[in-house]
Amino acid sequence: MNMLRTFTLLLFSTMLFAQNQNTPNRSVFGTPVRSINASNGSIRCVTDEYEHFLRANDPERANTEAFEQWIAPKVAEIQERLTTGRTPNVVITIPVVVHVIHSGQNVGTGRNISNARVLSQITVLNQDFRRMLDTPGYNTNAVGADVEIEFCLAQRDPNGVATNGINRVNLGNTTWNQTNVETILKPQTQWDPTQYFNIWVCQFGGDLDGVLGYAQFPSNSGLSGLNTNGGAANTDGVIIDYRCFGSADVAPNQGSYFTDYNLGRTATHEIGHCFGLRHIWGDGGSQVAGVINCTNNTDYCADTPAAGWENYDCLDTYDSCPSSTGVDMVENYMDYTNDACMNIFTLNQKARILAVMQNSPRRNTLASSLGCQSLGTSEFGWMYEVKLYPNPASDFVSISINEELPDALAVYNTLGQLVKQVNVSTEADLTINTESFSQGVYFVKITKEKATKTVQFVKE
């Protein structure tokens, strides 16, 4: 009877699977595309295919096993801290630059999307990553997480000039294929990826026609035998077709969108990849388009139920792995469902994201970037000029606050434990001896009068 029930469930699931997608005869970045949405012909994401391409062109880039070996203990430490409530409760604010790539259209026309549409995307990202109450990014799931990451459009550019964080560039091309994206579009427009999170918005064409977006997966660092420079820096970030960027709900009447992808969740999905998340069914060498695989692949997050494939709609009874607990988490941002369906990052996914943000090259410097700070003054103007150096640190780390002295400094480790506290009376107190600190990530909480600012550094 149990065997009959399992067979029936598998047959039913396979029929549902076939209704949602088809197995394509198409490759992107030299790798067969996993599936195409049968209802609209779109390819939801090619991040995994792009990762295969990056590895083929950089033999020192870590494979899945090496990356997971490197990140696993860091994730476990953060999960333990989140579970016990030992955390400094630091919200990471990431400066974003949106490169709008067009071919001469007026602002607000076609691929030269409006400022309002760009701003709507930032709004959606903050709703989703902060699990904001009374927004589409909120959920009531017990494992739903506030990732404690916020995004802002950059207020200063790499040269220290005021900006609105929207970089409009006319590169001439109307559409972009994979070669031109990787060799022209990204390298010619990117801002320093250690200080800004780069998002490119363009119109895909050629071998990328129908693709919604893709991201550069993070790199490990310091693992013996592997490249420690973090891989290719001049292509790092997320690139998205303009027709699925922004939210028609947040900013209506701001141009056309692809069907089902008009609420900004393509960016949420791709940034999830950029911060270390895998698709909920897992990404790996055993992936075969159209074939259920519930045993060999994993997303390394125990609180996302096992899934054997991607889903394209919101039917919450899909169970592609009936022998495992739970149905497919179709509402997860890392599935392939339509934008209206998505509303959750889980606690385990949060731990992975934080592990990457604290340890991965270029990700681990975004939290201390000044990109979100305007060039104006305020009641707490000192906060805009905080600098911490050297970073990474070895024997000491110094804090510079525009020739002003704060009242106190407090250093915390990633477990939320107070490591050192200093009442500041002279400039000498702004240099902290770190010789006795263990290797890892630390947070310096700086207090002056009624204001506080937290910056991050790495002890080598």
Buried (B, 14 or more C-beta within 10 A) or exposed (E): EEEEEEEEBBEBBBEBBEEBBBBBEEEBBEBBBBBBBBBEEBBBBBBBBBBBBBBEEEEEBBEBEBBBEBBEEBBEBBBEBBEEEBBBEBEBBBBBBBBBBBBEBEEEEBBBBBBBBBBBBBBBBBBBBBBBEEBBBBBEBEBBBBBBBBBBBBBBBBEEEEBBBBBBBEBEBBBBBBEBBBEBBBEEBBBBBBBBBBBBBBBBBEBBBBBBBBBBBBBBBEBEEBBEEBBBBEBBBBBBBBBBBBBBBBBEEBBEBBEBBBBBBBBBBBBBBBBBBBBBBBBBEEBEBBEBBBEEBBBBBEBBBBBBBBBBBBBEEBBBBBEBEEBBBBBBBBBBBBBBBBBBBBBBBBBBBBBBBBBBBBBBBBBBBBBBBEEEEEEEEBBBEBEBEEBEBEEEBBBEBEEEBBEBBBBBBBBBEEBBEBEBEEEEBBEBEBEEBEEBBBBBBBBBEEBBBBBBBBBE
